[in-house]
Amino acid sequence: MKNKTLHDKLVVFDGLVVSNWDRTIFEDMKAG
């Protein structure tokens, strides 16, 4: 199976993209 074929069959989740993190979220977490 070629890499592209394998990748096309997988469901890929990127936590940063799905959660839509940005700098303000991290600043709020740091501040409490």
C-alpha positions in Angstrom: 0.0 0.0 0.0 1.4 3.4 -1.0 1.6 6.1 1.6 -0.9 8.3 -0.2 -3.4 5.5 -0.4 -2.9 4.7 3.3 -3.3 8.4 4.2 -6.5 8.7 2.1 -8.0 5.8 4.1 -7.2 7.3 7.5 -9.2 9.8 9.5 -6.6 12.2 10.8 -7.2 14.5 13.7 -4.9 17.3 14.6 -5.8 18.5 18.1 -4.5 22.0 17.5 -6.6 22.5 14.4 -9.8 20.8 15.8 -9.6 22.8 19.0 -8.7 26.0 17.2 -6.2 27.1 19.8 -4.8 30.6 19.6 -2.5 32.8 21.8 -5.3 34.3 23.9 -6.4 30.8 25.1 -2.9 30.0 26.4 -2.6 33.5 28.0 -5.9 32.9 29.8 -4.8 29.4 31.0 -1.5 30.9 32.3 -3.4 33.7 34.1 -5.7 31.2 35.7 
